[in-house]
Amino acid sequence: MYDAVIIGAGPAGLAAAYAAKRAGLDYVVVERQCIVHTIYQFPTGLVFYSTPELISLGDVPMIVQGLKPTREEALNYYLKFVESQGLKVNTYEEVTSISGEDGDFEIRSVSQREGERCYRTRKVILATGAFDSANRIGVPGEDLPKVFHYFKEGHPYFDRDVLVVGGKSSAVETALTLYRAGARVTMSYRRSSFRGIKYWVLPDLENRIAEGSITAIMDSTLKTIRQTEVVLEVGSEDVADRDVADGERVIPNDFVFCMTGHGPDVPFLSGTGVEVQPENNIPVHDPDTFESNVSGIYIIGVITAGNVSSDIFIENSRLHGPKVVEHILAQNGVSQ
């Protein structure tokens, strides 16, 4: 019988494990992929916008070469954090069900190495993140091998016709990286102008569009994906390409990146009994203790914000786990 089983080994889950260990709780972390899998999914060479001290965990400093950490430096830091702190993390093990009640939950999982497993625990801490569940567009051809919902690096797409769908920062940065790798880039965005883009990135995009290096088809939606082309539905408010008429436009295409955001695994959350607000996919939880509508099940990390947004990120989600541990101890009559 564990005091807590933490599901998810992202920064929020690792911070919870660190707090649980320091509090003397018997815990284990179960992660279906690798440690900090979300960060592993980030584009190669990405530079964080936060400084090292804002994404480090516990009292273990993050040492970097520049002013801000790269993806690779962050990956190394979190692995060393787990190793140096002796945290108990079972990777490549997927939780299949959670049942029971506060004080006596049963968690069933499938481990890549050991097969089916079963845990009993007094508390459950869900830190499953949201990056693994991409928002699908739902158009014909979206399941073709040439379509991606994540972007890693631009090198393979040299001299190829690539469509980037979306207009937020991830789509813009994907388009710019592809352009610099020698791809012929077209962007499709459903709005008439780009919004919510980091201020230091927008001028770069605008300059590339103005010089014709990147084609931006605004007020457009992806209608169909075919093997060698895509079909866009173009509205009347297009401002980036005045030559585009209303109606359908067919353009040559080799690859498609649907950078349309991500969200929590709603079926998994609902399967635990946790209620999820349908309008924004936010799980019902107490914002102070992070306990969900199911007593004994806590929600921490980016899933507390539902559909991935700029509201919750490493800087503040790393603080969730310690608050949960504090609440668990308080329920047991222990104060820190």
C-alpha positions in Angstrom: 0.0 0.0 0.0 1.6 3.3 -1.2 0.8 6.6 0.3 0.6 8.1 -3.2 1.0 6.9 -6.8 2.0 9.8 -9.1 1.0 9.3 -12.8 3.2 11.2 -15.1 6.9 12.0 -14.9 6.9 15.5 -16.3 8.3 18.4 -14.2 5.1 18.6 -12.2 5.1 14.9 -11.4 8.8 14.9 -10.5 8.3 17.9 -8.2 5.5 16.0 -6.5 7.7 12.9 -6.1 10.5 15.1 -4.7 8.1 16.6 -2.2 6.6 13.2 -1.3 10.1 11.7 -0.6 11.1 14.7 1.6 7.9 14.3 3.5 8.6 10.6 4.2 5.7 9.3 2.1 5.9 6.0 0.3 5.3 6.8 -3.3 6.0 5.7 -6.9 5.8 7.6 -10.2 4.3 5.7 -13.2 5.1 7.1 -16.7 3.9 5.7 -20.0 6.8 7.2 -22.0 10.3 8.5 -21.0 11.0 11.0 -18.2 9.8 14.5 -19.2 8.4 13.1 -22.5 6.7 16.4 -23.3 10.1 18.2 -23.3 11.6 15.4 -25.3 8.9 16.1 -27.9 10.0 19.8 -28.2 11.9 20.8 -31.4 15.6 20.0 -31.5 17.6 23.0 -30.2 14.7 24.8 -28.8 15.6 27.5 -26.3 13.3 28.0 -23.3 11.8 31.4 -22.6 12.2 30.9 -18.8 15.5 31.3 -17.0 17.0 28.2 -15.3 16.0 29.0 -11.8 12.3 29.2 -12.9 12.2 25.6 -14.3 14.5 23.9 -11.8 13.0 21.6 -9.1 13.5 21.5 -5.4 16.8 23.0 -4.3 18.7 21.5 -7.2 20.1 24.2 -9.4 20.1 24.0 -13.2 23.4 24.9 -14.7 23.4 26.1 -18.4 25.9 27.7 -20.8 23.7 30.6 -21.9 21.2 32.8 -20.2 18.4 30.4 -20.9 18.3 26.6 -21.1 18.1 24.6 -24.3 15.8 21.6 -24.7 18.9 19.4 -24.5 20.1 21.0 -21.3 16.6 20.7 -19.7 16.4 17.0 -20.6 19.8 16.3 -19.1 18.9 18.3 -15.9 15.6 16.4 -15.3 17.3 13.0 -15.8 20.1 14.0 -13.4 17.5 15.3 -11.0 15.8 11.9 -10.9 19.1 10.1 -10.6 20.7 12.3 -7.9 17.5 12.5 -5.7 16.9 8.7 -6.0 13.3 9.2 -7.2 11.3 6.1 -7.8 10.1 6.3 -11.4 8.7 3.5 -13.5 9.0 4.5 -17.2 7.3 2.9 -20.2 4.4 1.7 -18.1 0.9 2.8 -19.0 -1.9 3.1 -16.5 -5.1 1.3 -17.8 -7.5 1.8 -14.9 -8.0 3.5 -11.6 -10.7 2.2 -9.2 -11.5 2.3 -5.5 -11.9 5.2 -3.1 -10.0 7.6 -1.0 -7.6 5.7 1.2 -7.7 2.5 -0.9 -7.3 2.9 -4.7 -6.3 0.2 -7.1 -4.3 1.1 -10.1 -3.7 -1.3 -13.0 -1.1 -0.8 -15.6 0.9 -2.5 -18.3 4.7 -2.3 -18.1 6.8 -2.7 -21.2 9.3 -4.8 -19.2 7.1 -6.6 -16.6 3.6 -6.8 -18.2 0.5 -6.3 -16.2 0.9 -4.7 -12.8 -1.3 -3.6 -9.9 -0.8 -1.0 -7.2 -2.7 -0.1 -4.1 -2.5 3.4 -2.8 -4.1 5.8 -0.5 -3.9 8.8 -2.8 -3.6 9.3 -6.6 -1.8 12.3 -8.1 -2.5 12.8 -11.9 0.2 14.7 -13.6 -0.4 13.3 -17.1 0.1 16.5 -19.0 -1.7 17.4 -22.2 1.0 17.4 -25.0 0.4 13.8 -25.9 -3.2 14.4 -27.0 -3.1 16.5 -30.2 -6.2 18.4 -31.3 -7.1 16.7 -34.6 -8.6 18.7 -37.4 -10.9 15.9 -38.6 -10.5 16.2 -42.4 -10.0 13.5 -45.0 -6.4 12.4 -45.3 -5.4 13.5 -41.8 -4.2 9.9 -41.2 -1.8 9.9 -44.1 1.9 9.2 -43.2 2.9 12.6 -44.5 0.7 14.4 -41.8 2.2 15.3 -38.4 0.8 16.9 -35.3 4.3 17.5 -33.7 7.4 19.1 -35.1 10.9 18.0 -34.3 13.3 19.6 -36.8 13.4 21.0 -40.4 16.2 19.0 -42.0 14.1 16.2 -43.7 11.9 18.7 -45.5 14.5 20.5 -47.7 13.2 21.3 -51.2 9.7 20.0 -50.2 6.3 21.7 -50.3 5.1 21.9 -46.7 1.8 23.2 -45.3 1.7 24.4 -41.7 -1.8 24.7 -40.3 -2.3 27.1 -37.4 -1.3 30.6 -36.4 -0.1 30.5 -32.8 3.5 30.6 -31.7 4.2 26.9 -32.3 2.9 27.1 -35.9 4.9 30.3 -36.6 8.1 28.9 -35.2 7.6 25.6 -37.1 7.1 27.6 -40.4 10.2 29.7 -39.8 12.4 26.6 -39.0 11.1 24.8 -42.1 11.9 27.8 -44.2 15.4 28.0 -42.9 15.9 24.3 -43.7 15.1 25.0 -47.3 11.4 23.9 -47.4 8.8 25.8 -49.5 6.4 26.8 -46.7 2.7 27.7 -46.9 0.8 28.6 -43.8 -3.0 28.2 -43.5 -4.7 30.1 -40.6 -8.4 30.4 -40.0 -8.2 34.0 -38.8 -7.5 37.2 -40.8 -4.4 38.1 -38.8 -1.8 36.4 -36.5 -2.5 36.8 -32.8 -0.9 35.9 -29.5 2.6 35.4 -31.1 5.7 36.2 -29.1 6.7 39.8 -29.9 10.2 38.9 -30.9 9.0 36.2 -33.4 6.3 38.1 -35.2 8.6 40.6 -37.1 10.6 37.7 -38.5 7.4 36.1 -39.8 6.1 39.3 -41.3 9.4 39.9 -43.1 9.4 36.4 -44.6 5.9 36.8 -45.8 6.6 40.3 -47.3 9.6 39.0 -49.2 7.7 35.9 -50.5 9.8 33.4 -48.6 6.7 32.1 -46.8 3.2 32.1 -48.2 0.5 32.9 -45.7 -3.1 32.1 -46.7 -5.3 33.8 -44.1 -8.9 33.2 -43.4 -8.5 29.7 -44.7 -9.2 26.2 -43.4 -7.8 22.9 -44.5 -10.5 20.9 -46.2 -8.8 17.8 -47.7 -5.3 16.2 -47.6 -4.2 14.2 -50.6 -1.0 12.4 -51.4 0.5 15.2 -53.5 -1.7 18.2 -52.8 -4.0 19.8 -50.2 -7.3 21.6 -50.6 -8.0 24.8 -48.7 -11.2 26.6 -48.2 -10.4 30.3 -48.5 -12.7 33.0 -47.1 -13.2 36.6 -48.0 -10.9 38.2 -45.4 -7.6 37.0 -46.8 -5.0 39.8 -46.2 -1.7 38.0 -46.7 -2.3 36.9 -50.2 -4.5 39.3 -52.2 -4.4 37.1 -55.3 -6.3 34.3 -53.5 -10.0 34.2 -54.5 -12.8 33.1 -52.3 -13.6 29.4 -52.5 -11.3 26.3 -52.8 -7.6 26.5 -53.5 -5.6 23.4 -54.4 -1.8 23.6 -53.8 1.0 21.1 -54.3 2.1 19.4 -51.0 4.5 16.9 -49.7 4.0 17.2 -45.9 1.5 18.8 -43.5 2.1 19.9 -40.0 -1.1 20.4 -38.0 0.0 22.8 -35.2 -3.4 23.2 -33.8 -2.8 22.7 -30.1 -3.1 19.9 -27.6 -5.4 18.9 -24.7 -5.8 16.5 -21.8 -6.7 12.8 -22.3 -10.4 13.4 -21.5 -11.5 9.7 -21.7 -8.7 8.7 -19.3 -9.7 11.4 -16.8 -13.4 10.6 -17.1 -12.6 6.9 -16.6 -11.3 7.8 -13.1 -14.5 9.6 -12.2 -13.0 13.0 -12.5 -15.4 15.5 -14.1 -14.2 17.5 -17.1 -15.8 20.7 -18.1 -16.8 20.2 -21.8 -16.3 23.8 -22.9 -12.5 23.9 -22.1 -11.6 20.4 -20.9 -10.6 21.7 -17.4 -10.9 18.9 -14.8 -12.9 19.8 -11.8 -10.5 20.5 -8.9 -9.9 22.7 -5.9 -7.5 25.4 -7.0 -5.9 25.5 -3.5 -5.5 21.8 -2.7 -5.7 20.4 -6.3 -8.0 17.7 -5.1 -10.6 16.7 -7.8 -14.2 16.0 -7.4 -13.1 12.4 -6.5 -11.8 12.5 -3.0 -8.2 11.3 -2.9 -7.5 12.0 -6.6 -5.4 15.1 -7.3 -4.9 17.0 -10.6 -1.6 18.8 -11.1 0.4 20.3 -13.9 -0.8 21.7 -17.3 -4.0 19.5 -17.2 -5.4 21.9 -14.6 -5.8 24.4 -17.4 -7.6 22.0 -19.7 -6.7 22.8 -23.3 -3.0 23.7 -23.4 -2.6 27.5 -22.9 -0.1 29.9 -21.6 -1.8 29.9 -18.1 0.0 26.9 -16.8 3.7 26.0 -17.5 6.7 24.6 -15.7 7.3 27.8 -13.7 4.0 27.5 -11.8 3.1 23.8 -12.2 6.2 22.7 -10.4 4.6 24.3 -7.3 1.5 22.1 -7.5 3.0 18.8 -6.2 4.3 20.3 -2.9 0.9 21.8 -2.2 -0.7 18.4 -2.7 1.8 16.7 -0.4 1.1 19.4 2.2 -2.7 18.7 1.9 -2.1 14.9 2.3 0.0 15.5 5.4 -2.6 17.8 6.8 -5.3 15.2 6.4 -3.1 12.8 8.4 -2.6 15.4 11.1 1.0 16.1 10.1 2.4 19.7 9.5 5.5 20.6 7.7 
